[in-house]
Amino acid sequence: MIADIIENIQKGGTATVEDVHTLLSATGDDMEALFQAARDARDSRFGKDIFTYGFVYFSTYCKNNCTFCYYRRSNGQIDRYRKTVEEVVQLSGALQDAGINLADLTMGEDPRMYADDYKLLLETISSVRDDVGISIMASPGALPREMFPRIREAGADFYACYQETYNRGLFESLRLEQDFDARYGQKIWAREAGLLAEDGMMIGLGETRMDRADTILKMGATGAEQIRAMTFVPQEGTPMQDNTAWDSTEELKAIAIMRILFPDRLIPCSLDVEGIAGLKTRLYAGANVITSIVPPNKNLAGVAQHELDIENGNRSMENVFNMLEDLGYRRAKSSEYVRFLDSKRGV
Ligand code: SF4
């Protein structure tokens, strides 16, 4: 049954939500066949080339109160920081010099960055464009529709905003006081403004397997050029801190299914869930981008794992590049990444 569904997709057939649900239930040899099909799909489209993204979490302040998030406004236990424009430029420059393909400029929904008509946010993006020239992903939270042309004009290539789940009821219980449709619109409005878009799902937040199947198909249907799945890690100081942590099996299956359904998309292997230990399994499931590479000794945090593998250097550029080579992959050059982005923008 699972083999039939995979074969149908490989031959260009469509998958129903029931098909995706069945694929998500794969175990044992069926699961291995799913991973193999995903690797084949990736290798025939991208070869052994893997793109690399650095993570610059430049403000950990946030006005929101998402129940799953360490940085929610009610979490009083944490030391927050906000990097200056100069610091963000310097960090992005170091990523560029190391051969990283893109700087992911991420922040919580920080009112200071939004003040004066988004002055500091736009200045941060345009300074990285002007002074560094690395490809840029902007991840600044949910913005009004009219902001997207301005984000593009400031120099961003990508806009990332994860829905986490397409189950509306679940969304409302997680992303408190936030609007499902406005968040969905972010992906659409970004693409209308000439940005590429990223959508993402989180696994282990209370969703059913059918919810996951539905979310995979709906993320694909947005047209987002990058789609991701990440396993929820319970965070101290949040209402979900005592939830049971899942292993990464469901995430790996979601990555593999996204790959066979949407073979030309960018699908990340995030180091933010299991640190460097999770690299091999995610590449094995069909990922073709490594995200959340974080240089050590820069006082930078991750999102899902705010400390894991950062200060010990395991998420550094050098370590990731060495591991890629050991696993038989090649890190793509930035010129190759820019060519890929241009092909997606129809340049
Ligand atoms: S998930 Fe994002 S928007 Fe929600 S509290 Fe965390 S940083 Fe803020």
Residues whose N, C-alpha, C, O or C-beta is under 5 A from the ligand:
A	BS01	SF4	C62 N64 N65 C66 C69 Y71 R72 G108 E109
